[in-house]
Amino acid sequence: MTVRVYDLAHARTGDKGHGVNVAVIAYDQAGYAHLDRHLTAEKVMAAFAHFAAGPVHRYPLPRLRAFNFVVDHALGGGVTANLSQDLHGKSLSSLMLTITLPDRDETR
Amino acid sequence: MGDRIRVGSGAGYAGDRWDPAVELAEHGGLDFLAFECLAERTIARENLARHHDPDKGYNPLLAERMRAVLPACAARGIRVLSNMGAANPEAAGRRICEIAAEEGLAALRTAVVLGDDVQAIVAGMPELALLETGDPLESILPRMASANAYLGADSIVAALQTGADVVVTGRVADPSLFLGPLLYGLGWSYDDYPMLGQGTVAGHLLECAGQVTGGYFADPGKKDVAGLARLGFPLAEVAVNGDVVITKVAGSGGRVDTMTCTEQLLYEIGDPAQYITPDCVLDITEVHFAADGPDRVRVLGARARPRTPTYKVSVGYFDGFIGEGQMSYGGINAEARARLAGDVVRERLALRGIATDDLRIELIGVESLHGTGAGRPEPYEARLRVAGRTEDRTAAEAIGQEVETLYTNGPAGGAGAFASVREVLAVQSVLLPRDLVTASVRVVDGS
């Protein structure tokens, strides 16, 4: 069984030069602990690998029950020169939320 | 001004709604109302407008916004701030005075902040390194369209000290537009870093307007937002001791709670321990929120370290053209017909010898946002999108043209052609020593 990031957290994307940041915010402390264990920088890089060169930096923010992921080189040439529809990467929080993780029950 | 002031956020980007700003002016109990309207690329675009007409180059919605809020602000003594001056703050200042006079407010005074335009300075410093690529500035200097330093809150304080009713600027760091009135109104020192930290966080939470009150947030059934169509804009109530509460006008649409505030706190943040503004290096790793009643959230724990010795400068430059075309296919085998159409366009552009630096062919509704993924169902509809970067406009036009000709020259059932061409204004950054940048203030009035 698996659990989606969507089931544990909400998310928001912003653009940072040639990359994006995606904040992942857990709904509760148990969700934060599960994400802390399973939502690694490598896991995120794998989900974004088909259009972001990376690397991915992961910043835990326990006071906010959140993680800030910075995905580098995710916008080809920055906001103004990108051929994508999504110039600012604003839809990428939705991609983050599709990532599947091992189910909580199996990790106790 | 007292030990507690209220600062409202009237816009979160150049084209934002302005009814919520009027609502804030009339019902927000505000001391200041600030409009943040300048994305990274906006100023390069407005510089082009100024080249065509020396009286233009400021935000195209300046007149609409000022006409809407100035009467309510003047009646209540609310002072207005904005970076809507963009590439021509002086012309914006004159226009604001004209509008004020038309609204019967001839005595209104506008302070214009100047000095962010550093094109002449950086033109003489080709060796500066571009932060994004590491290349020297020299590599883009011949194509430079704009160069603007992100000024800090001190420039806003200087403008408010003139007593002006309205402050209009060009490039100012977004949070600084809100920190300025806090410094001025609460008498904070520009070296009081604990206060700069709290004030900068407040500014960061306000600068995208509706993004902290329930905009960019709703996911039906999962994260609902009541009254999204009437989304209200935020205000911060800030005390002289650095106590910050984010809220909105009672009865407006949207929501202000720990969830919306946390999302916006982390918006466009890199390393949370060092968010660099012209005013300080903000550390949000200990920031947290506490509910303080309906649609009221208290912000705690911001820290700040001394500001860096440089200003960040955004350099806009011309970088060719992007041509684009779209065409939709529906029903059985829609995806295959759309893919065939894309292949045909690619081949026709090659046959015509149209050179593109980069050609992107994708299907909207299938893969255009997040790429392809295994196990996704075949869509009922697919919209072909072809976009390419070119050196010249004619080549860019050919892309949309070859998509449009699919009507009569492509697969069965192509519908809804769309074509566009735009000149690319790219942006990179350099750092400039502070002593090379001189901000100044000029007051204009209706006379």
Chai-1 contact restraints between the chains, C-beta under 6 A:
chainA,res_idxA,chainB,res_idxB,connection_type,confidence,min_distance_angstrom,max_distance_angstrom,comment,restraint_id
A,H10,B,K223,contact,1.0,0.0,6.0,A-B,restraint_1
A,R12,B,E263,contact,1.0,0.0,6.0,A-B,restraint_2
A,R12,B,Y267,contact,1.0,0.0,6.0,A-B,restraint_3
A,G14,B,Y267,contact,1.0,0.0,6.0,A-B,restraint_4
A,G14,B,E268,contact,1.0,0.0,6.0,A-B,restraint_5
A,K16,B,G270,contact,1.0,0.0,6.0,A-B,restraint_6
A,G17,B,E132,contact,1.0,0.0,6.0,A-B,restraint_7
A,H18,B,E132,contact,1.0,0.0,6.0,A-B,restraint_8
A,N21,B,I269,contact,1.0,0.0,6.0,A-B,restraint_9
A,A23,B,L266,contact,1.0,0.0,6.0,A-B,restraint_10
A,I25,B,T262,contact,1.0,0.0,6.0,A-B,restraint_11
A,H50,B,G371,contact,1.0,0.0,6.0,A-B,restraint_12
A,F51,B,G371,contact,1.0,0.0,6.0,A-B,restraint_13
A,Y59,B,P272,contact,1.0,0.0,6.0,A-B,restraint_14
A,R63,B,H288,contact,1.0,0.0,6.0,A-B,restraint_15
A,L64,B,T262,contact,1.0,0.0,6.0,A-B,restraint_16
A,N68,B,L266,contact,1.0,0.0,6.0,A-B,restraint_17
A,N68,B,I269,contact,1.0,0.0,6.0,A-B,restraint_18
A,N68,B,P272,contact,1.0,0.0,6.0,A-B,restraint_19
A,V70,B,G270,contact,1.0,0.0,6.0,A-B,restraint_20
A,T80,B,R41,contact,1.0,0.0,6.0,A-B,restraint_21
A,T80,B,V424,contact,1.0,0.0,6.0,A-B,restraint_22
A,T80,B,L425,contact,1.0,0.0,6.0,A-B,restraint_23
A,T80,B,A426,contact,1.0,0.0,6.0,A-B,restraint_24
A,T80,B,V427,contact,1.0,0.0,6.0,A-B,restraint_25
A,A81,B,D319,contact,1.0,0.0,6.0,A-B,restraint_26
A,A81,B,V424,contact,1.0,0.0,6.0,A-B,restraint_27
A,A81,B,A426,contact,1.0,0.0,6.0,A-B,restraint_28
A,L83,B,D358,contact,1.0,0.0,6.0,A-B,restraint_29
A,L83,B,R360,contact,1.0,0.0,6.0,A-B,restraint_30
A,L83,B,A387,contact,1.0,0.0,6.0,A-B,restraint_31
A,Q85,B,S368,contact,1.0,0.0,6.0,A-B,restraint_32
A,D86,B,L369,contact,1.0,0.0,6.0,A-B,restraint_33
A,S91,B,L369,contact,1.0,0.0,6.0,A-B,restraint_34
A,L95,B,H370,contact,1.0,0.0,6.0,A-B,restraint_35
